[in-house]
Amino acid sequence: MRERVTVPMLRNAKGTARRIAMLTAYDATFARIVDAAGADAILVGDSVATVVQGEATTLPVTLEEMEYHVRLVARARTRALVVGDLPFGSYQSGPVRAVESAARLLKAGAAAVKLEGGVHVADSVLALTRMDVPVMGHVGLTPQSYHRMGGHRVQGRRDGHDAGERDRLLEDAHALEQAGAFAIVVEGVPRHLAAEITRKVSVPTIGIGAGPDCDGQVLVLHDVLGLVDRRLKFTHRWAELGDAARDACSRFVDDVRSGAWPDDAHSFH
């Protein structure tokens, strides 16, 4: 039995040879699979909107829906650390709202929360950490900023201090570190910038579409398993379960229509 992963354990992984591995999960079944694989953390991401709910962006998912999915994952009683995503609208109005929203995810079973942004959310991160709520930050391509970015676009390619520019992303990461975040997701930025952020902050960075120089990596489980049709540059399919699932369902349909299923061996007498 491996040791249960805690926030201090992830925080102290900075500077060690062991990289942090995090995957998303949205229910108990997949949470158990991810945990059995040895992942350090499970992110109950607002990506549930796009990969489960069929939405075009993460913006529509609600705090109530995130509570529900955190509760499902928590029921798996994993050794991996459960991190709950704060959805759009649940923290942007300020520290009071952020604390109230985070409390709901912790009551649902999360051990930490994640939110997007840097400088402009630092006061909320500080309020959360002062209340002993562990916070994972998220800079770079922040999906909740879809409309500001004009879509899901690589960030940090231009110098400057405006949102999404290189200098601003460094400031964002520093602001999160100073506010007490225990780790920072770095998404959708050039490799050299992710490496620079990783060198300059004292907390672990967890990359997604940010190259191999971060302290860890995270991917959406459905991309890893080949359960979605999309093929993004920064993802890899370690399995093709979508094809296998379609084949199994197709054979079920054929057997039902032919009368081969169910047979006598699968009937009660």
N, C-alpha and C positions, 0 to 999 in steps of 0.2 A: 504494500500500500504506500503510494507516494504521499509526501507531506502536503497538507492543504496550503495553497498559495495565498499569501496575504499581501496587502498594500506595501508594507515595509519590505517584503521580499522582492517585489517588483522594483520598488524605488532603489533598493541596494544593488540591483542587477547592473546599474550603470558602471562601466569600466571593467566588467568581468568578461570572461570569454563566452559565457552562456547567453545566447540571444533569446529575447522574449518572443514567444509564438502565441498569437491571438487570432481567434476565428470568431465569426458571428454565429449566433444560434438564436432561434425565436420560439423554441418549444422544448419540452422535456426530452423527447426522443433524440433529437439532434444534439441537445446539450450533453446527453450521456455519451453519445458517439464521440463528440469533440473532446470530452473529458477523458474518455478511455484512450484516446489517441495521445494524450499527454500534453495538451495545450495548457499554457500558463494562465490564460485568461479567455473568457467568453464575453464578447461584446453583444449585448442585446441592442442592436443598432436600429436607428430610425430608417435604415435601409430596408427594414421590413415593409415599408411603403412600396418600394419598387420591386422587390423580389418575391413578396408574398401577396401584397394587396393589389398589385397590378397598376400602381400609380406611375406617372411619368417622372415625378420627383419625390423627394422625401418630405416636402412641405405639408402635405395634407395629414400626416399621421398625428394623432392627438396624444396628450399626456395619458389619458385614460387607456388608450390602446397600448402605449408603452408600459404602463403599469401591468396590464394583462399579460403581455409577453414576458416581462421580467418575472412575474409570478410563475409562469409556466417553466421557465428555465430554472428558477430557484428550487422548484420541486424536484429537480434531478439531483439535488444535494451534491453538487460537483466539488471536486478538490480545486478545480480552476477558479480563479477569481471572477465573479460575475460583475460586469460593468454595464450599467443602464444608461442609454442615451437620453439626454434631455431634448425633446423635440422642439421644432420651431414654435415660438410663441410662449414657451414655458419658462423662459428666463431673460429674454431680451429687454423686458421692461424694468429690470433692476434687481438688486440683491434680495429684496423681500420676496419677490415672486420666485427667484431662483432657489432660495432656501425652502420655500413651501413646496415647490415642484420636486426638488431633490429628496425631501423628506418622504414624499409619496413613493418614490422609486426605492428608497431604502426600506420602507415598511413593506414593500412588495417582495423584497428579498435581495436587492442589489447590495454589493459591498462597496461600490463606488459609482460615481456618475461621470459622464463625459458631456462636454459642451463645446461648441464651435466658437472660434474667434480668439482675439488676443487682447490688445490694448483696451478695446471698448467693453470687454467683459471682465477685465481684471478685478474691478470692484466686487463683482458677483462671486468670482472665484475666491477672493479674499474672505468675503462674508461666509462662504461655504466652508472653507478650511478652518476658519475661526470657530465654526460650530462642529468641528471634527468630522466633516463630510469629505471623504477623499475625492479629489477631482482629477480627472484625466482631461487635458486640454486637446485642442485640435486646430491646427493652422494649415495654411496653404489653400488647396482646393477644398473649400468648405461647402458641401452640397446644399446647406440651407441658404447659401448666398447665390443660388442658381441665377436669379434674375440680375443681380449686380454684376456677375461674371459674364452674363450673356450665354449661359450654358455651362457645361462641365468642361472647363478649360484649364490647362496647365497654368499655374501661378508662379510668380517670382522670376520671370524671364527678363523683366525690365528693372533697371535701377530706379529707385524713387521711394517716397514715403506714403504714397497713396495705397489704399486697400488693394492687396494682391500683388504689390510690387516688392522687389527684393528686400530693400531696407526695412519696409514695413513688416515683412514676415519675420525678420530678425528681431525687430522690436516686439512683435506679438509673442514670439517664443520667450523672450526675456521677461515680458510682463507676466506671462503665465507662471514662469519659474519663480519670480519674486512674490507672486500672490499665493504660492504654496501648492501648485499642481504637482502631483507625484510622478506624472509621465505626460508626454505630449505626442499625439498622433500627428505625423507630417504627411500630408496627402498631396499628390499631383504637383510636385515641384521638380526642377532639374536636380540631377544627382548631386552636383557640386554644392548646391544650396542646402540640400538636406544634410550633406556631410558637414557643412559649416555650422548649421544649427546644432547638429549633434555634438560638435566639438565645443560649442560656446555655452551650452546649457549644462547644468549639473544633474539634471534628471534624465531618465531614459527617453529616447525618441523611438516611436514605433511607426515605421514607414508603410505607406501604401501608394504605389506609383511614385516612389521617391528614391529608388535605387537601393543598393545593398549596404550602404554605410551607416544606416540607423542602428540603434541598439536592439531593435526587434522588428517584426513584420506582422501585419494583419491583412486578411483578405475576407471577402464575403464568402461564406460557406458554399453557397449555390454556384459560385464561379469555380471553386476548387473541385466540386463534385460533378461539374458539367450538367447541372440541372437547369441552366438557362441558355438561351440561344446566343446571347451577346458574347463577343470575344474582344475584350479590351486589351490594349497593349501591355498593361502592367499586371495582367492576371495570367494564370496557368491552370489548365484542367488536369488534375491528377487522376481523374476518373471520368467516365462518360456515363453517369448514372441516368441521365435523361434518356439516352438511347435504350439503356437496359430496361428502364421503367416503361417506356412506350412499347417495347417488344413484349414485355410480360403482360401488359394490359391488352395488347392486341391478341395474344394467344388465349387469354381468358375469354375475350369476346368471341373468338372463333370456336372455342370449346363449348361455350354456352349455346351458341347458335347451332352447332352440329349435334348437340345432345350428349357430348362426351363428358360434360361436367354438370352436376356432380355425378360421380359413379357410385356403385353400391358400397364401396369401401369407405366412402365419405358420407354415408347416410346412417341414421339411427335405426335400430331394430328393437 
